[in-house]
Amino acid sequence: MPSPELSDTSTQGIRVGATAYYLPDESSPDDHRYVFGYRIVIVNESPRTVTLRNRHWIIIDGTGTTEEVRGEGVIGQQPRLAPGEGFKYTSFCPLRTEWGTMEGEYQFETDTGEFIDAKIGRFYLAKNKRE
């Protein structure tokens, strides 16, 4: 069964797309180190201006081991998005197995102080995704 190439999820008008790719030059399979890059695209399709405050990732490797990662913003930034604006970035995730999954949420704050937990749908990290 092929894994989806893209996760595309919308929560209260905040759309999050994610896709991953294997980084062979950063990986060392003999040492059980598989590194995956991932691209995130966030688009504010809501009528409100929002600021990304926090991230929460759930990372599961091929053995079922789960790791949770929480932190402020993304890649050292807390982007502010007016209606219709977007933000994209790339990052990476090391695993001890050839495949795994990532999912989670971004917490956004509106200009009126409301919080929105925008879902990041599950996407797959797979060394041989296209084989």
DSSP file (Angstrom, degrees, kcal/mol; ACC not computed):
  #  RESIDUE AA STRUCTURE BP1 BP2  ACC     N-H-->O    O-->H-N    N-H-->O    O-->H-N    TCO  KAPPA ALPHA  PHI   PSI    X-CA   Y-CA   Z-CA
    1    1 A M              0   0    0      0, 0.0     2,-0.1     0, 0.0     0, 0.0   0.000 360.0 360.0 360.0 120.7    0.0    0.0    0.0
    2    2 A P        -     0   0    0      0, 0.0   128,-0.1     0, 0.0     3,-0.1  -0.409 360.0-122.9 -71.5 147.9    1.6    3.3   -1.0
    3    3 A S        -     0   0    0    126,-0.3   120,-0.0     1,-0.1   123,-0.0  -0.602  35.6 -92.6 -87.1 151.7    1.8    6.1    1.6
    4    4 A P        -     0   0    0      0, 0.0   120,-0.5     0, 0.0    -1,-0.1  -0.340  25.1-145.6 -63.4 143.2    0.3    9.5    0.9
    5    5 A E  S    S+     0   0    0      1,-0.2     2,-0.4   118,-0.1    15,-0.3   0.699  79.5  27.4 -80.5 -19.7    2.7   12.0   -0.7
    6    6 A L        -     0   0    0     13,-0.1     2,-0.5   116,-0.1    13,-0.2  -1.000  60.8-147.8-147.8 138.8    1.1   14.9    1.1
    7    7 A S  E     +A   18   0A   0     11,-2.9    11,-2.5    -2,-0.4     2,-0.4  -0.926  22.3 178.4-101.3 133.1   -0.8   15.7    4.2
    8    8 A D  E     +A   17   0A   0     -2,-0.5     2,-0.4     9,-0.2     9,-0.2  -0.908   8.4 164.2-140.9 107.6   -3.3   18.6    3.8
    9    9 A T  E     -A   16   0A   0      7,-2.5     7,-3.3    -2,-0.4     2,-0.4  -0.953  20.1-158.7-131.2 143.3   -5.5   19.6    6.7
   10   10 A S  E     -A   15   0A   0     -2,-0.4     2,-0.4     5,-0.2     5,-0.2  -0.986   8.3-179.4-125.8 132.7   -7.6   22.6    7.5
   11   11 A T  E >  S-A   14   0A   0      3,-2.3     3,-2.1    -2,-0.4    -2,-0.0  -0.973  74.9 -26.4-131.8 115.9   -8.7   23.7   11.0
   12   12 A Q  T 3  S-     0   0    0     -2,-0.4     3,-0.1     1,-0.3    -1,-0.1   0.847 128.9 -45.6  48.6  39.9  -10.8   26.8   11.5
   13   13 A G  T 3  S+     0   0    0      1,-0.2    32,-3.0    32,-0.1     2,-0.7   0.488 112.6 117.1  86.6   3.0   -9.4   28.3    8.2
   14   14 A I  E <   -AB  11  44A   0     -3,-2.1    -3,-2.3    30,-0.2     2,-0.5  -0.922  49.4-160.3-105.9 116.2   -5.8   27.5    8.9
   15   15 A R  E     -AB  10  43A   0     28,-2.8    28,-2.5    -2,-0.7     2,-0.5  -0.814   7.3-170.8-102.2 131.4   -4.5   25.1    6.2
   16   16 A V  E     -AB   9  42A   0     -7,-3.3    -7,-2.5    -2,-0.5     2,-0.4  -0.981   1.7-173.8-125.7 121.5   -1.4   23.0    6.8
   17   17 A G  E     -AB   8  41A   0     24,-2.9    24,-2.4    -2,-0.5     2,-0.3  -0.911   7.5-179.1-111.8 142.3    0.3   21.0    4.1
   18   18 A A  E     +AB   7  40A   0    -11,-2.5   -11,-2.9    -2,-0.4     2,-0.3  -1.000   9.6 169.4-143.1 142.3    3.2   18.7    4.8
   19   19 A T  E     - B   0  39A   0     20,-1.7    20,-2.8    -2,-0.3     2,-0.3  -0.984  15.2-153.0-147.2 152.1    5.4   16.3    2.8
   20   20 A A  E     - B   0  38A   0    104,-0.3     2,-0.3    -2,-0.3    18,-0.2  -0.841   7.6-171.6-127.9 162.1    8.6   14.5    3.6
   21   21 A Y  E     - B   0  37A   0     16,-2.5    16,-2.7    -2,-0.3     2,-0.2  -0.989  29.5-105.8-152.1 149.2   11.7   13.2    1.7
   22   22 A Y  E     - B   0  36A   0     -2,-0.3    14,-0.2   104,-0.3   105,-0.0  -0.531  19.7-151.9 -79.4 141.1   14.7   11.0    2.6
   23   23 A L    >>  +     0   0    0     12,-2.9     3,-1.1    -2,-0.2     4,-0.8  -0.798  16.4 177.1-114.1  86.3   18.1   12.6    3.0
   24   24 A P  G >4 S+     0   0    0      0, 0.0     3,-0.5     0, 0.0    -1,-0.2   0.836  77.9  57.0 -61.9 -33.6   20.6    9.9    2.1
   25   25 A D  G 34 S+     0   0    0      1,-0.2    -2,-0.0     3,-0.1     0, 0.0   0.735 111.4  43.1 -70.8 -21.0   23.7   12.1    2.6
   26   26 A E  G <4 S+     0   0    0     -3,-1.1    -1,-0.2     9,-0.2     2,-0.2   0.531 104.3  85.4 -96.6  -9.3   22.7   12.9    6.2
   27   27 A S    <<  -     0   0    0     -4,-0.8     7,-0.2    -3,-0.5     5,-0.0  -0.517  52.7-167.1 -96.8 159.7   21.8    9.3    7.0
   28   28 A S  B > > -D   33   0B   0      5,-3.2     3,-1.8    -2,-0.2     5,-1.6  -0.675   4.2-177.6-143.2  83.4   23.9    6.3    8.2
   29   29 A P  G > 5S+     0   0    0      0, 0.0     3,-1.8     0, 0.0    -1,-0.1   0.825  83.0  62.0 -55.1 -34.2   21.8    3.1    7.8
   30   30 A D  G 3 5S+     0   0    0      1,-0.3    -2,-0.0     2,-0.1     0, 0.0   0.792 109.7  42.3 -62.0 -26.1   24.7    1.1    9.3
   31   31 A D  G < 5S-     0   0    0     -3,-1.8    -1,-0.3     2,-0.2     3,-0.1   0.215 119.4-111.7-101.4  12.5   24.3    3.1   12.5
   32   32 A H  T < 5S+     0   0    0     -3,-1.8     2,-0.5     1,-0.2    -2,-0.1   0.910  73.4 137.8  55.9  45.7   20.4    3.0   12.3
   33   33 A R  B   < +D   28   0B   0     -5,-1.6    -5,-3.2    63,-0.1     2,-0.5  -0.959  24.8 173.3-125.2 112.0   20.2    6.7   11.6
   34   34 A Y  E     - C   0  95A   0     61,-2.9    61,-3.2    -2,-0.5     2,-0.5  -0.981  13.6-160.2-120.2 121.9   17.8    7.7    8.9
   35   35 A V  E     - C   0  94A   0     -2,-0.5   -12,-2.9   -12,-0.4     2,-0.4  -0.890   6.7-171.1-111.2 132.1   17.3   11.5    8.3
   36   36 A F  E     -BC  22  93A   0     57,-2.4    57,-2.8    -2,-0.5     2,-0.3  -0.959  11.2-148.8-121.8 135.6   14.2   12.9    6.6
   37   37 A G  E     -BC  21  92A   0    -16,-2.7   -16,-2.5    -2,-0.4     2,-0.3  -0.671  17.0-165.1 -91.4 156.9   13.5   16.4    5.5
   38   38 A Y  E     -BC  20  91A   0     53,-2.3    53,-2.1    -2,-0.3     2,-0.4  -0.998  11.6-146.1-144.5 148.6   10.0   17.8    5.5
   39   39 A R  E     -BC  19  90A   0    -20,-2.8   -20,-1.7    -2,-0.3     2,-0.4  -0.925  12.9-165.5-113.2 135.1    8.3   20.8    4.0
   40   40 A I  E     -BC  18  89A   0     49,-2.8    49,-2.0    -2,-0.4     2,-0.4  -0.969   4.9-171.3-120.6 135.4    5.5   22.6    5.6
   41   41 A V  E     -BC  17  88A   0    -24,-2.4   -24,-2.9    -2,-0.4     2,-0.5  -0.995   5.9-171.5-124.7 124.1    3.2   25.1    4.0
   42   42 A I  E     -BC  16  87A   0     45,-3.2    45,-2.5    -2,-0.4     2,-0.4  -0.963   2.8-176.2-116.2 129.8    0.7   27.1    6.2
   43   43 A V  E     -BC  15  86A   0    -28,-2.5   -28,-2.8    -2,-0.5     2,-1.1  -0.994  22.3-139.8-128.3 130.0   -2.0   29.3    4.6
   44   44 A N  E     +B   14   0A   0     41,-3.0    40,-3.3    -2,-0.4   -30,-0.2  -0.762  30.4 164.3 -88.5  99.9   -4.3   31.5    6.6
   45   45 A E        +     0   0    0    -32,-3.0   -31,-0.2    -2,-1.1    -1,-0.2   0.273  47.6  98.2 -96.3   8.8   -7.7   31.0    4.8
   46   46 A S  S    S-     0   0    0    -33,-0.6    38,-0.3     2,-0.2   -33,-0.1  -0.434  84.3-117.7 -90.3 168.7   -9.6   32.5    7.8
   47   47 A P  S    S+     0   0    0      0, 0.0     2,-0.3     0, 0.0    -1,-0.1   0.439  90.1  82.5 -83.6   1.6  -10.8   36.1    8.1
   48   48 A R  S    S-     0   0    0     34,-0.1     2,-0.4    62,-0.0    -2,-0.2  -0.769  80.9-119.4-109.1 150.3   -8.6   36.7   11.2
   49   49 A T        -     0   0    0     -2,-0.3    62,-1.1    33,-0.1     2,-0.3  -0.726  39.1-171.8 -81.8 135.5   -4.9   37.5   11.5
   50   50 A V  E     -EF  81 110C   0     31,-2.3    31,-3.5    -2,-0.4     2,-0.4  -0.931  18.9-151.2-131.9 153.3   -3.1   34.8   13.4
   51   51 A T  E     -EF  80 109C   0     58,-2.2    58,-2.5    -2,-0.3     2,-0.6  -0.993  23.3-126.2-124.6 128.8    0.4   34.3   14.9
   52   52 A L  E     + F   0 108C   0     27,-2.5    56,-0.3    -2,-0.4    22,-0.2  -0.626  37.0 166.5 -74.5 117.0    2.0   30.8   15.2
   53   53 A R  E     +     0   0C   0     54,-3.2    20,-2.8    -2,-0.6     2,-0.3   0.856  53.9   9.4 -99.5 -45.2    3.0   30.5   18.9
   54   54 A N  E     -GF  72 107C   0     53,-1.5    53,-2.6    18,-0.3     2,-0.3  -0.921  54.0-148.3-141.0 159.8    3.8   26.8   19.6
   55   55 A R  E     -GF  71 106C   0     16,-2.8    16,-1.8    -2,-0.3     2,-0.3  -0.939   6.0-170.8-126.8 152.5    4.3   23.5   17.9
   56   56 A H  E     -GF  70 105C   0     49,-1.9    49,-2.2    -2,-0.3     2,-0.4  -0.926   9.7-172.8-143.5 116.5    3.6   19.9   19.0
   57   57 A W  E     -GF  69 104C   0     12,-3.1    12,-2.2    -2,-0.3     2,-0.5  -0.879  14.1-160.3-111.3 142.4    4.9   17.0   17.0
   58   58 A I  E     -GF  68 103C   0     45,-3.3    45,-1.3    -2,-0.4     2,-0.5  -0.984  17.4-172.6-117.1 115.7    4.1   13.3   17.6
   59   59 A I  E     -GF  67 102C   0      8,-3.1     8,-2.8    -2,-0.5     2,-0.5  -0.940   4.6-174.5-115.5 125.4    6.8   11.2   15.8
   60   60 A I  E     -GF  66 101C   0     41,-2.3    41,-2.6    -2,-0.5     6,-0.2  -0.978  10.0-153.1-123.2 125.2    6.4    7.4   15.6
   61   61 A D  E >   - F   0 100C   0      4,-2.2     3,-2.0    -2,-0.5    39,-0.2  -0.291  39.2 -87.4 -89.7-178.9    9.2    5.3   14.2
   62   62 A G  T 3  S+     0   0    0     37,-1.2    38,-0.1     1,-0.3    -1,-0.1   0.614 126.2  54.7 -66.0 -13.9    8.9    1.9   12.5
   63   63 A T  T 3  S-     0   0    0      2,-0.1    -1,-0.3    34,-0.0     3,-0.1   0.471 120.3-105.4 -94.8  -3.2    9.1    0.0   15.8
   64   64 A G    <   +     0   0    0     -3,-2.0     2,-0.3     1,-0.3    -2,-0.1   0.453  68.6 150.9  92.7   0.8    6.2    2.0   17.3
   65   65 A T        -     0   0    0     -5,-0.0    -4,-2.2     1,-0.0     2,-0.4  -0.526  33.0-150.9 -68.6 128.5    8.4    4.1   19.5
   66   66 A T  E     -G   60   0C   0     -2,-0.3     2,-0.4    -6,-0.2    -6,-0.2  -0.852  16.1-176.5-108.2 136.4    6.8    7.5   20.0
   67   67 A E  E     -G   59   0C   0     -8,-2.8    -8,-3.1    -2,-0.4     2,-0.4  -0.995  10.7-154.6-127.7 136.1    8.5   10.8   20.7
   68   68 A E  E     -G   58   0C   0     -2,-0.4     2,-0.5   -10,-0.2   -10,-0.2  -0.931   7.4-167.4-111.7 136.2    6.7   14.1   21.4
   69   69 A V  E     +G   57   0C   0    -12,-2.2   -12,-3.1    -2,-0.4     2,-0.4  -0.986   8.3 176.8-124.3 126.4    8.4   17.4   20.6
   70   70 A R  E     +G   56   0C   0     -2,-0.5     2,-0.3   -14,-0.2   -14,-0.2  -0.956  14.8 133.0-127.2 146.9    7.0   20.7   21.9
   71   71 A G  E     -G   55   0C   0    -16,-1.8   -16,-2.8    -2,-0.4     2,-0.3  -0.984  52.8 -72.6-176.3 172.7    8.4   24.2   21.5
   72   72 A E  E    S-G   54   0C   0     -2,-0.3     4,-0.3   -18,-0.2   -18,-0.3  -0.609  86.2 -35.3 -80.2 138.0    7.8   27.8   20.6
   73   73 A G  S    S-     0   0    0    -20,-2.8     2,-0.3    -2,-0.3     5,-0.2   0.084  83.4 -73.3  53.8-159.4    7.2   28.7   17.0
   74   74 A V  B >  S-I   77   0D   0      3,-2.6     3,-2.7   -22,-0.2    -1,-0.1  -0.998 100.7  -7.7-138.7 139.7    8.9   27.0   14.1
   75   75 A I  T 3  S-     0   0    0     -2,-0.3     3,-0.1     1,-0.3    -2,-0.1   0.824 130.4 -53.9  40.8  43.3   12.6   27.3   13.0
   76   76 A G  T 3  S+     0   0    0     -4,-0.3     2,-0.3     1,-0.2    -1,-0.3   0.612 119.1 103.3  75.6  12.7   13.1   30.1   15.5
   77   77 A Q  B <   -I   74   0D   0     -3,-2.7    -3,-2.6    -5,-0.1    -1,-0.2  -0.887  55.7-158.3-127.2 156.8   10.2   32.1   14.1
   78   78 A Q        -     0   0    0     -2,-0.3   -25,-0.1    -5,-0.2    -3,-0.0  -0.717  31.1-154.1-127.4  79.0    6.6   33.0   15.1
   79   79 A P        -     0   0    0      0, 0.0   -27,-2.5     0, 0.0     2,-0.5  -0.247   4.2-146.2 -63.6 140.3    5.1   34.0   11.8
   80   80 A R  E     -E   51   0C   0    -29,-0.2     2,-0.5   -31,-0.0   -29,-0.3  -0.929  16.8-164.7-106.0 124.4    2.2   36.4   11.8
   81   81 A L  E     -E   50   0C   0    -31,-3.5   -31,-2.3    -2,-0.5     3,-0.1  -0.940   7.4-157.0-120.3 117.3   -0.3   35.7    9.0
   82   82 A A    >   -     0   0    0     -2,-0.5     3,-2.4   -33,-0.2   -38,-0.3  -0.375  54.2 -63.7 -75.0 165.2   -3.0   38.1    7.8
   83   83 A P  T 3  S+     0   0    0      0, 0.0   -38,-0.2     0, 0.0    -1,-0.2  -0.286 128.0  15.8 -52.7 131.1   -5.9   36.6    5.9
   84   84 A G  T 3  S+     0   0    0    -40,-3.3     2,-0.2     1,-0.3   -39,-0.1   0.282  99.3 122.1  87.8 -10.7   -4.7   35.1    2.7
   85   85 A E    <   -     0   0    0     -3,-2.4   -41,-3.0   -41,-0.2    -1,-0.3  -0.491  42.0-162.3 -86.3 156.9   -1.1   35.0    3.7
   86   86 A G  E     -C   43   0A   0    -43,-0.2     2,-0.3    -2,-0.2   -43,-0.2  -0.853  10.5-159.5-132.8 168.7    1.1   31.9    3.8
   87   87 A F  E     -C   42   0A   0    -45,-2.5   -45,-3.2    -2,-0.3     2,-0.4  -0.984   9.7-173.3-147.8 136.6    4.4   30.7    5.3
   88   88 A K  E     +C   41   0A   0     -2,-0.3     2,-0.3   -47,-0.2   -47,-0.2  -0.978   9.1 162.1-134.2 150.8    6.6   27.8    4.3
   89   89 A Y  E     -C   40   0A   0    -49,-2.0   -49,-2.8    -2,-0.4     2,-0.3  -0.976  25.0-134.8-155.2 165.0    9.6   26.2    5.8
   90   90 A T  E     +C   39   0A   0     -2,-0.3     2,-0.2   -51,-0.2   -51,-0.2  -0.937  28.1 156.5-123.0 150.5   11.7   23.1    5.7
   91   91 A S  E     -C   38   0A   0    -53,-2.1   -53,-2.3    -2,-0.3     2,-0.3  -0.797  27.6-119.1-150.8-167.2   13.2   21.1    8.6
   92   92 A F  E     -C   37   0A   0    -55,-0.3   -55,-0.2    -2,-0.2   -57,-0.0  -0.949   8.6-158.0-145.1 163.7   14.3   17.6    9.4
   93   93 A C  E     -C   36   0A   0    -57,-2.8   -57,-2.4    -2,-0.3     2,-0.3  -0.954  12.4-148.2-145.0 120.2   13.7   14.6   11.6
   94   94 A P  E     -C   35   0A   0      0, 0.0     2,-0.3     0, 0.0   -59,-0.2  -0.712  19.6-176.9 -87.8 142.1   16.1   11.8   12.4
   95   95 A L  E     -C   34   0A   0    -61,-3.2   -61,-2.9    -2,-0.3     5,-0.1  -0.896  33.4-137.1-129.4 162.7   14.7    8.3   13.0
   96   96 A R  S    S+     0   0    0     -2,-0.3     2,-0.3   -63,-0.2   -63,-0.1   0.400  89.9  56.6 -95.5  -0.3   16.3    4.9   14.0
   97   97 A T  S    S-     0   0    0    -63,-0.2   -63,-0.1     2,-0.1    -2,-0.1  -0.828  91.7-109.5-127.6 166.6   14.2    3.1   11.4
   98   98 A E  S    S+     0   0    0     -2,-0.3    29,-2.6    28,-0.1     2,-0.3   0.590  99.0  20.7 -73.1 -10.8   13.7    3.3    7.6
   99   99 A W  E     + H   0 126C   0     27,-0.2   -37,-1.2    28,-0.1     2,-0.3  -0.983  62.8 141.9-152.9 162.5   10.2    4.7    8.0
  100  100 A G  E     -FH  61 125C   0     25,-2.4    25,-2.8    -2,-0.3     2,-0.3  -0.951  35.2-105.2-175.7-170.7    7.9    6.4   10.5
  101  101 A T  E     -FH  60 124C   0    -41,-2.6   -41,-2.3    -2,-0.3     2,-0.3  -0.943  15.6-159.7-135.5 157.9    5.2    9.0   10.7
  102  102 A M  E     +FH  59 123C   0     21,-2.3    21,-2.5    -2,-0.3     2,-0.3  -0.986  22.9 145.2-133.3 146.2    4.8   12.6   12.0
  103  103 A E  E     +F   58   0C   0    -45,-1.3   -45,-3.3    -2,-0.3     2,-0.3  -0.945  12.9 116.2-162.7 172.3    1.6   14.5   13.0
  104  104 A G  E     -FH  57 120C   0     16,-2.1    16,-3.3    -2,-0.3     2,-0.3  -0.978  47.7 -81.4 162.1-145.7    0.7   17.1   15.5
  105  105 A E  E     -FH  56 119C   0    -49,-2.2   -49,-1.9    -2,-0.3     2,-0.4  -0.994  13.9-137.2-157.1 156.0   -0.6   20.7   15.8
  106  106 A Y  E     -FH  55 118C   0     12,-2.5    12,-2.8    -2,-0.3     2,-0.6  -0.942  22.6-138.6-109.6 137.4    0.4   24.3   15.7
  107  107 A Q  E     -FH  54 117C   0    -53,-2.6   -54,-3.2    -2,-0.4   -53,-1.5  -0.880  23.2-171.1 -99.1 121.7   -1.1   26.7   18.2
  108  108 A F  E     -FH  52 116C   0      8,-3.2     8,-2.6    -2,-0.6     2,-0.4  -0.826  11.9-149.1-108.8 149.0   -2.0   30.0   16.7
  109  109 A E  E     -FH  51 115C   0    -58,-2.5   -58,-2.2    -2,-0.3     6,-0.2  -0.975  13.1-142.1-116.6 132.1   -3.1   33.1   18.6
  110  110 A T  E >   -F   50   0C   0      4,-2.7     3,-1.8    -2,-0.4   -60,-0.2  -0.390  31.2-104.4 -82.4 167.7   -5.6   35.6   17.0
  111  111 A D  T 3  S+     0   0    0    -62,-1.1    -1,-0.1     1,-0.3   -61,-0.1   0.684 122.7  57.4 -66.1 -16.6   -5.3   39.3   17.4
  112  112 A T  T 3  S-     0   0    0      2,-0.1    -1,-0.3     0, 0.0    -3,-0.0   0.360 123.4-103.3 -95.1   5.4   -8.2   39.1   19.9
  113  113 A G  S <  S+     0   0    0     -3,-1.8     2,-0.1     1,-0.3    -2,-0.1   0.502  74.8 138.2  90.4   3.8   -6.4   36.6   22.1
  114  114 A E        -     0   0    0      1,-0.0    -4,-2.7    -5,-0.0     2,-0.4  -0.493  44.9-136.4 -77.6 154.0   -8.2   33.5   21.0
  115  115 A F  E     -H  109   0C   0     -6,-0.2     2,-0.4    -2,-0.1    -6,-0.2  -0.925  14.9-167.8-114.1 140.4   -6.2   30.3   20.5
  116  116 A I  E     -H  108   0C   0     -8,-2.6    -8,-3.2    -2,-0.4     2,-1.0  -0.994  12.6-151.2-125.5 125.2   -6.6   27.9   17.6
  117  117 A D  E     -H  107   0C   0     -2,-0.4     2,-0.5   -10,-0.2   -10,-0.2  -0.834  19.3-159.5 -95.8 100.3   -5.0   24.4   17.6
  118  118 A A  E     -H  106   0C   0    -12,-2.8   -12,-2.5    -2,-1.0     2,-0.1  -0.706  15.3-126.9 -86.7 122.6   -4.4   23.8   13.9
  119  119 A K  E     -H  105   0C   0     -2,-0.5     2,-0.6   -14,-0.2   -14,-0.3  -0.400  10.4-153.1 -71.3 139.8   -4.0   20.1   13.1
  120  120 A I  E     -H  104   0C   0    -16,-3.3   -16,-2.1    -2,-0.1     3,-0.1  -0.961  27.3-134.2-107.7 109.2   -1.0   18.8   11.2
  121  121 A G  E     -     0   0C   0     -2,-0.6  -114,-0.1  -105,-0.3  -112,-0.1  -0.207  31.5 -83.4 -64.6 155.2   -2.3   15.6    9.5
  122  122 A R  E     +     0   0C   0    -19,-0.1     2,-0.3   -21,-0.1   -19,-0.2  -0.307  50.8 179.9 -60.2 134.5   -0.2   12.5    9.6
  123  123 A F  E     -H  102   0C   0    -21,-2.5   -21,-2.3    -3,-0.1     2,-0.4  -0.946  22.9-114.2-134.4 161.3    2.4   12.2    6.9
  124  124 A Y  E     -H  101   0C   0   -120,-0.5     2,-0.6    -2,-0.3  -104,-0.3  -0.746  10.1-158.7-106.6 139.0    5.0    9.5    6.3
  125  125 A L  E     +H  100   0C   0    -25,-2.8   -25,-2.4    -2,-0.4     2,-0.4  -0.967  30.8 164.7-106.6 115.1    8.7    9.4    6.4
  126  126 A A  E >   -H   99   0C   0     -2,-0.6     3,-1.1   -27,-0.2  -104,-0.3  -0.979  37.0-153.2-142.8 126.2    9.9    6.6    4.3
  127  127 A K  T 3  S+     0   0    0    -29,-2.6     3,-0.2    -2,-0.4  -105,-0.2   0.907 102.8  29.4 -61.5 -43.5   13.3    5.8    2.9
  128  128 A N  T >  S+     0   0    0    -30,-0.2     3,-1.4     1,-0.2    -1,-0.3  -0.257  76.3 143.8-113.1  44.9   12.0    3.9   -0.1
  129  129 A K  T <  S+     0   0    0     -3,-1.1  -126,-0.3     1,-0.3    -1,-0.2   0.831  76.1  38.5 -55.7 -38.0    8.7    5.7   -0.6
  130  130 A R  T 3         0   0    0     -3,-0.2    -1,-0.3     1,-0.2    -2,-0.1   0.437 360.0 360.0 -97.5   0.4    8.7    5.5   -4.4
  131  131 A E    <         0   0    0     -3,-1.4    -1,-0.2     0, 0.0    -2,-0.1   0.479 360.0 360.0 -85.1 360.0   10.1    2.1   -4.8
